[in-house]
C-alpha cells in the first residue's frame, strides 16, 4: 500500500495524520493486508459456507416491555434534542 492510499484511507476515515506518521501506518496496513491475503491460500473446496461459527440456537423469550418509557431519562443530559431524539451534527455533505 503506497503512502497516497494510506492518506486517502485516513481522510475517508476522518483521521488526521501527520506526514511523519504515514510511513509507520503504511507499513502496518501493508502487513495487515498481507496477513489477510494468506486466507486465499486456505483450501475451502469441500467446506460448506456457514453464517456463523455458533451452530446452537439462541434461547427465545417473550418480547415484553419491562419498564415504562425512559425517553425523558435518556435525553436528560443531551446537549440538544428534538422530537424525543438526539440532535447530532451533519457529517455527510
RODOVO-879493 format. One record per residue (C-alpha): residue number from 0; residue in three letters; chain; x, y, z. Coordinates in pm, 1 decimal, padded with zeros to 6 digits, always signed. Example, Ala and Ser with C-alpha at 12.3 -4.5 7.8 and 13.67 -1.06 7.14 Angstrom:
REM residues 2
<pt><nr>0</nr><rest>Ala</rest><kette>A</kette><px>+01230.0</px><py>-00450.0</py><pz>+00780.0</pz></pt>
<pt><nr>1</nr><rest>Ser</rest><kette>A</kette><px>+01367.0</px><py>-00106.0</py><pz>+00714.0</pz></pt>
***
This chain:
REM residues 93
<pt><nr>0</nr><rest>Unk</rest><kette>A</kette><px>+00000.0</px><py>+00000.0</py><pz>+00000.0</pz></pt>
<pt><nr>1</nr><rest>Unk</rest><kette>A</kette><px>+00150.1</px><py>+00330.1</py><pz>-00100.8</pz></pt>
<pt><nr>2</nr><rest>Unk</rest><kette>A</kette><px>+00156.1</px><py>+00645.3</py><pz>+00112.0</pz></pt>
<pt><nr>3</nr><rest>Unk</rest><kette>A</kette><px>-00104.5</px><py>+00815.1</py><pz>-00108.8</pz></pt>
<pt><nr>4</nr><rest>Unk</rest><kette>A</kette><px>-00354.0</px><py>+00531.4</py><pz>-00042.9</pz></pt>
<pt><nr>5</nr><rest>Unk</rest><kette>A</kette><px>-00282.7</px><py>+00544.8</py><pz>+00330.4</pz></pt>
<pt><nr>6</nr><rest>Unk</rest><kette>A</kette><px>-00350.3</px><py>+00919.0</py><pz>+00328.3</pz></pt>
<pt><nr>7</nr><rest>Unk</rest><kette>A</kette><px>-00674.0</px><py>+00864.9</py><pz>+00134.5</pz></pt>
<pt><nr>8</nr><rest>Unk</rest><kette>A</kette><px>-00794.3</px><py>+00595.3</py><pz>+00375.9</pz></pt>
<pt><nr>9</nr><rest>Unk</rest><kette>A</kette><px>-00713.6</px><py>+00823.0</py><pz>+00670.6</pz></pt>
<pt><nr>10</nr><rest>Unk</rest><kette>A</kette><px>-00902.5</px><py>+01110.1</py><pz>+00508.9</pz></pt>
<pt><nr>11</nr><rest>Unk</rest><kette>A</kette><px>-01206.3</px><py>+00890.2</py><pz>+00439.9</pz></pt>
<pt><nr>12</nr><rest>Unk</rest><kette>A</kette><px>-01197.5</px><py>+00767.8</py><pz>+00799.8</pz></pt>
<pt><nr>13</nr><rest>Unk</rest><kette>A</kette><px>-01164.3</px><py>+01129.4</py><pz>+00911.7</pz></pt>
<pt><nr>14</nr><rest>Unk</rest><kette>A</kette><px>-00835.1</px><py>+01054.7</py><pz>+01088.5</pz></pt>
<pt><nr>15</nr><rest>Unk</rest><kette>A</kette><px>-00580.1</px><py>+01335.5</py><pz>+01096.7</pz></pt>
<pt><nr>16</nr><rest>Unk</rest><kette>A</kette><px>-00230.5</px><py>+01208.3</py><pz>+01014.8</pz></pt>
<pt><nr>17</nr><rest>Unk</rest><kette>A</kette><px>+00093.9</px><py>+01398.3</py><pz>+01013.2</pz></pt>
<pt><nr>18</nr><rest>Unk</rest><kette>A</kette><px>+00325.2</px><py>+01326.2</py><pz>+00720.5</pz></pt>
<pt><nr>19</nr><rest>Unk</rest><kette>A</kette><px>+00575.4</px><py>+01172.4</py><pz>+00962.0</pz></pt>
<pt><nr>20</nr><rest>Unk</rest><kette>A</kette><px>+00315.0</px><py>+00908.3</py><pz>+01064.3</pz></pt>
<pt><nr>21</nr><rest>Unk</rest><kette>A</kette><px>+00245.8</px><py>+00791.4</py><pz>+00706.7</pz></pt>
<pt><nr>22</nr><rest>Unk</rest><kette>A</kette><px>+00543.3</px><py>+00550.5</py><pz>+00672.2</pz></pt>
<pt><nr>23</nr><rest>Unk</rest><kette>A</kette><px>+00461.8</px><py>+00376.0</py><pz>+01001.8</pz></pt>
<pt><nr>24</nr><rest>Unk</rest><kette>A</kette><px>+00094.6</px><py>+00339.9</py><pz>+00915.8</pz></pt>
<pt><nr>25</nr><rest>Unk</rest><kette>A</kette><px>+00182.3</px><py>+00233.6</py><pz>+00562.4</pz></pt>
<pt><nr>26</nr><rest>Unk</rest><kette>A</kette><px>+00398.8</px><py>-00048.7</py><pz>+00699.6</pz></pt>
<pt><nr>27</nr><rest>Unk</rest><kette>A</kette><px>+00131.1</px><py>-00161.9</py><pz>+00946.0</pz></pt>
<pt><nr>28</nr><rest>Unk</rest><kette>A</kette><px>-00153.1</px><py>-00157.2</py><pz>+00692.3</pz></pt>
<pt><nr>29</nr><rest>Unk</rest><kette>A</kette><px>+00059.1</px><py>-00340.8</py><pz>+00435.7</pz></pt>
<pt><nr>30</nr><rest>Unk</rest><kette>A</kette><px>+00131.5</px><py>-00607.4</py><pz>+00698.5</pz></pt>
<pt><nr>31</nr><rest>Unk</rest><kette>A</kette><px>-00237.5</px><py>-00643.6</py><pz>+00779.1</pz></pt>
<pt><nr>32</nr><rest>Unk</rest><kette>A</kette><px>-00327.2</px><py>-00679.6</py><pz>+00410.6</pz></pt>
<pt><nr>33</nr><rest>Unk</rest><kette>A</kette><px>-00055.1</px><py>-00943.1</py><pz>+00360.8</pz></pt>
<pt><nr>34</nr><rest>Unk</rest><kette>A</kette><px>-00186.7</px><py>-01135.6</py><pz>+00660.7</pz></pt>
<pt><nr>35</nr><rest>Unk</rest><kette>A</kette><px>-00544.5</px><py>-01121.0</py><pz>+00529.0</pz></pt>
<pt><nr>36</nr><rest>Unk</rest><kette>A</kette><px>-00429.4</px><py>-01229.1</py><pz>+00181.0</pz></pt>
<pt><nr>37</nr><rest>Unk</rest><kette>A</kette><px>-00296.5</px><py>-01550.2</py><pz>+00337.5</pz></pt>
<pt><nr>38</nr><rest>Unk</rest><kette>A</kette><px>-00660.7</px><py>-01655.5</py><pz>+00369.8</pz></pt>
<pt><nr>39</nr><rest>Unk</rest><kette>A</kette><px>-00663.5</px><py>-01702.2</py><pz>-00008.9</pz></pt>
<pt><nr>40</nr><rest>Unk</rest><kette>A</kette><px>-00428.2</px><py>-01997.0</py><pz>+00042.5</pz></pt>
<pt><nr>41</nr><rest>Unk</rest><kette>A</kette><px>-00670.3</px><py>-02188.2</py><pz>+00266.4</pz></pt>
<pt><nr>42</nr><rest>Unk</rest><kette>A</kette><px>-00824.6</px><py>-02489.9</py><pz>+00092.2</pz></pt>
<pt><nr>43</nr><rest>Unk</rest><kette>A</kette><px>-01203.7</px><py>-02449.1</py><pz>+00115.6</pz></pt>
<pt><nr>44</nr><rest>Unk</rest><kette>A</kette><px>-01324.1</px><py>-02665.3</py><pz>-00173.0</pz></pt>
<pt><nr>45</nr><rest>Unk</rest><kette>A</kette><px>-01519.5</px><py>-02914.3</py><pz>+00041.8</pz></pt>
<pt><nr>46</nr><rest>Unk</rest><kette>A</kette><px>-01619.3</px><py>-02671.8</py><pz>+00315.6</pz></pt>
<pt><nr>47</nr><rest>Unk</rest><kette>A</kette><px>-01983.0</px><py>-02569.1</py><pz>+00325.3</pz></pt>
<pt><nr>48</nr><rest>Unk</rest><kette>A</kette><px>-02049.0</px><py>-02197.8</py><pz>+00378.8</pz></pt>
<pt><nr>49</nr><rest>Unk</rest><kette>A</kette><px>-02153.1</px><py>-02101.0</py><pz>+00730.0</pz></pt>
<pt><nr>50</nr><rest>Unk</rest><kette>A</kette><px>-02340.5</px><py>-01797.0</py><pz>+00850.1</pz></pt>
<pt><nr>51</nr><rest>Unk</rest><kette>A</kette><px>-02195.1</px><py>-01831.3</py><pz>+01199.8</pz></pt>
<pt><nr>52</nr><rest>Unk</rest><kette>A</kette><px>-01937.6</px><py>-02030.9</py><pz>+01391.5</pz></pt>
<pt><nr>53</nr><rest>Unk</rest><kette>A</kette><px>-02201.9</px><py>-02090.1</py><pz>+01658.5</pz></pt>
<pt><nr>54</nr><rest>Unk</rest><kette>A</kette><px>-02440.2</px><py>-02359.4</py><pz>+01543.9</pz></pt>
<pt><nr>55</nr><rest>Unk</rest><kette>A</kette><px>-02652.8</px><py>-02354.6</py><pz>+01858.1</pz></pt>
<pt><nr>56</nr><rest>Unk</rest><kette>A</kette><px>-02973.1</px><py>-02156.9</py><pz>+01856.7</pz></pt>
<pt><nr>57</nr><rest>Unk</rest><kette>A</kette><px>-03020.8</px><py>-01868.4</py><pz>+02093.2</pz></pt>
<pt><nr>58</nr><rest>Unk</rest><kette>A</kette><px>-03282.3</px><py>-01901.4</py><pz>+02362.8</pz></pt>
<pt><nr>59</nr><rest>Unk</rest><kette>A</kette><px>-03606.2</px><py>-01728.3</py><pz>+02267.0</pz></pt>
<pt><nr>60</nr><rest>Unk</rest><kette>A</kette><px>-03802.9</px><py>-01526.7</py><pz>+02518.3</pz></pt>
<pt><nr>61</nr><rest>Unk</rest><kette>A</kette><px>-04123.7</px><py>-01330.6</py><pz>+02510.6</pz></pt>
<pt><nr>62</nr><rest>Unk</rest><kette>A</kette><px>-04080.1</px><py>-00973.2</py><pz>+02389.0</pz></pt>
<pt><nr>63</nr><rest>Unk</rest><kette>A</kette><px>-04235.6</px><py>-00793.5</py><pz>+02683.4</pz></pt>
<pt><nr>64</nr><rest>Unk</rest><kette>A</kette><px>-04196.8</px><py>-00431.2</py><pz>+02792.5</pz></pt>
<pt><nr>65</nr><rest>Unk</rest><kette>A</kette><px>-04038.1</px><py>-00446.4</py><pz>+03136.7</pz></pt>
<pt><nr>66</nr><rest>Unk</rest><kette>A</kette><px>-04024.0</px><py>-00076.7</py><pz>+03224.5</pz></pt>
<pt><nr>67</nr><rest>Unk</rest><kette>A</kette><px>-04205.7</px><py>+00242.6</py><pz>+03145.1</pz></pt>
<pt><nr>68</nr><rest>Unk</rest><kette>A</kette><px>-04083.5</px><py>+00480.0</py><pz>+02877.2</pz></pt>
<pt><nr>69</nr><rest>Unk</rest><kette>A</kette><px>-03740.9</px><py>+00614.4</py><pz>+02969.2</pz></pt>
<pt><nr>70</nr><rest>Unk</rest><kette>A</kette><px>-03714.8</px><py>+00872.4</py><pz>+02688.4</pz></pt>
<pt><nr>71</nr><rest>Unk</rest><kette>A</kette><px>-03700.6</px><py>+01168.6</py><pz>+02928.0</pz></pt>
<pt><nr>72</nr><rest>Unk</rest><kette>A</kette><px>-03438.3</px><py>+00999.6</py><pz>+03146.2</pz></pt>
<pt><nr>73</nr><rest>Unk</rest><kette>A</kette><px>-03226.4</px><py>+00906.9</py><pz>+02844.3</pz></pt>
<pt><nr>74</nr><rest>Unk</rest><kette>A</kette><px>-03245.1</px><py>+01254.2</py><pz>+02688.9</pz></pt>
<pt><nr>75</nr><rest>Unk</rest><kette>A</kette><px>-03194.4</px><py>+01439.6</py><pz>+03019.1</pz></pt>
<pt><nr>76</nr><rest>Unk</rest><kette>A</kette><px>-02822.4</px><py>+01500.6</py><pz>+02953.9</pz></pt>
<pt><nr>77</nr><rest>Unk</rest><kette>A</kette><px>-02845.4</px><py>+01551.8</py><pz>+02579.3</pz></pt>
<pt><nr>78</nr><rest>Unk</rest><kette>A</kette><px>-02691.7</px><py>+01882.2</py><pz>+02473.3</pz></pt>
<pt><nr>79</nr><rest>Unk</rest><kette>A</kette><px>-02960.3</px><py>+01919.4</py><pz>+02208.6</pz></pt>
<pt><nr>80</nr><rest>Unk</rest><kette>A</kette><px>-03279.8</px><py>+01724.0</py><pz>+02145.0</pz></pt>
<pt><nr>81</nr><rest>Unk</rest><kette>A</kette><px>-03579.1</px><py>+01749.0</py><pz>+01916.7</pz></pt>
<pt><nr>82</nr><rest>Unk</rest><kette>A</kette><px>-03897.3</px><py>+01536.6</py><pz>+01897.7</pz></pt>
<pt><nr>83</nr><rest>Unk</rest><kette>A</kette><px>-03768.1</px><py>+01294.1</py><pz>+02163.6</pz></pt>
<pt><nr>84</nr><rest>Unk</rest><kette>A</kette><px>-03446.0</px><py>+01233.9</py><pz>+01964.4</pz></pt>
<pt><nr>85</nr><rest>Unk</rest><kette>A</kette><px>-03080.6</px><py>+01334.2</py><pz>+01994.4</pz></pt>
<pt><nr>86</nr><rest>Unk</rest><kette>A</kette><px>-02972.7</px><py>+01612.1</py><pz>+01757.9</pz></pt>
<pt><nr>87</nr><rest>Unk</rest><kette>A</kette><px>-02629.3</px><py>+01544.3</py><pz>+01612.1</pz></pt>
<pt><nr>88</nr><rest>Unk</rest><kette>A</kette><px>-02415.1</px><py>+01739.5</py><pz>+01366.1</pz></pt>
<pt><nr>89</nr><rest>Unk</rest><kette>A</kette><px>-02448.9</px><py>+01651.3</py><pz>+00999.5</pz></pt>
<pt><nr>90</nr><rest>Unk</rest><kette>A</kette><px>-02139.7</px><py>+01450.2</py><pz>+00896.9</pz></pt>
<pt><nr>91</nr><rest>Unk</rest><kette>A</kette><px>-02208.5</px><py>+01371.5</py><pz>+00531.5</pz></pt>
<pt><nr>92</nr><rest>Unk</rest><kette>A</kette><px>-02213.4</px><py>+01651.6</py><pz>+00275.5</pz></pt>
***
